[in-house]
Amino acid sequence: MALKFEIIARDAHSRARVGRVVTPHGAFDTPAFMPVGTRGSVKGIFPGIVAQIGAQIILGNTYHLLLRPGPELIHRRGGLQRFTGWGGPMLTDSGGYQAYSMAGINTINDDGVTFKSIVDGSMITMTPESSIEVQNQLGADIIMAFDDCPPSVDPEAGPINQTRLRHAAQRDALAQVRDQAARPNLKKKSATYDHAARLKLANERTVRWLERCKARHHALGGHDQRALFGIVQGGTNPEERSWCAERIANIELPGYAIGGVAVGEQSDDIARVVAHTAPLLPEAKPRYLMGVGYERDLLAAVLSGVDMFDCVLPTRNGRNANAFTSTGQIRLRNAKFAEDDRPIEVGCDCPACSPGSSSGFPWASAQSQPFSRAYIRHLFFAEEMLGPILVSVHNLRHFQRLMADIRRTIPSGDWQGFSARWPVAAPGLSVLG
């Protein structure tokens, strides 16, 4: 089997559980936070350091790896693990999210998505079948079905104002008109965006595309080596989430994911959607919430029964001098840190805060002193690479420490003690009532 999942412990007062996933390239503990290595690298960090800070599985991006260096080259080099130097489990997304995030440079229909390459401007069509073919060539342990990710909220009526969502809405309105010719049984649409119709269309496509993904995966013989996960869409509409979850869960797979979350909606909406959707997915299979990364949202999702997470926040914020701590983010470019000799966070055991400590990192600073906030601030203003590296390593370790403490807390149910240690995550406990 490509994947085995065991539930080891449960929380008596929520749906939270501790588990272990076994893959061909090793095992990882759940709940798990996966650092994102979009192009085959967690930006700026040696793979060995990523492992030392506690990460057991990382994520790669199918769309970007398709563009450069190409799946054929990676396959000839022995697959992603060997090519990148990361020997542990890996997951690849399908490219479906890029249909949403790059709405201004693609077109979508029932067959798939045509992208304009961000590398050379050429047009590339990705279908459910080609996404699965690429992911099999890349060789990750867990691969994702190609899905249709709609805006989670109506970009014309919601509280957000993002050009990307408005482009998506305009594109989707035109797509609904084009689909009329192929699907004459649908009620005639105008070129005005209809959010409810967009959610229904995305759900229908997502289910049909999953069936095509599974068929192609089995035809390639990859199901014994790579675990295919299906994705539930539906925006913030509970009825649409239920409709999609029922049909996705009826397709036998090694695992299931909740997609289309954290794409513009508020934290309360994220918690509500996840609390509604997670229990609809098979209890004995791992559940993966895609793209969610703030501490409060992670905790709320864990309490709703989710096992796996990924997000670019640790490294993206790290490259911008924003450090995560147990009490909230600090922005190290601020003038108040110019002569601050404290580490990013007292008590953190990352290489930036505790070099040369008993945490096992193989190097030490002078007198084993931490890198100070003042020094790190200087590095950013001097445009030295070490600044983004130090803050990224700290942030990556922050989320691994958080998840490790969650795994320790689930069997005991001591969420009061947990919230005292992690006040930044405490709002996530609101799902307990």
Secondary structure, 3 states (H helix, E strand, C coil): CCCEEEEEEECCCCCCEEEEEEECCEEEEECEEEEECCCCCCCCCCHHHHHHCCCCCEEECHHHHHHCCCHHHHHHCCCHHHHHCCCCCEEECCCHHHHHHCHHHEEECCCCEEEECCCCCCEEEECHHHHHHHHHHHCCCEEECCCCCCCCCCCCCCCCCCHHHHHHHHHHHHHHHHHHHHCCCCCCCCCCCCHHHHHHHHHHHHHHHHHHHHHHHHHCCHHHCCEEEEEECCCCCHHHHHHHHHHHHCCCCCEEEECCCCCCCCHHHHHHHHHHHHHHCCCCCCEEECCCCCHHHHHHHHHCCCCEEEECHHHHHHCCCEECCCCCCEECCCHHHCCCCCCCCCCCCCCCCCCCCCCCCCCCCHHHCCCCHHHHHHHHHCCCCHHHHHHHHHHHHHHHHHHHHHHHHHHHCCHHHHHHHCCCCHHHHHHHC
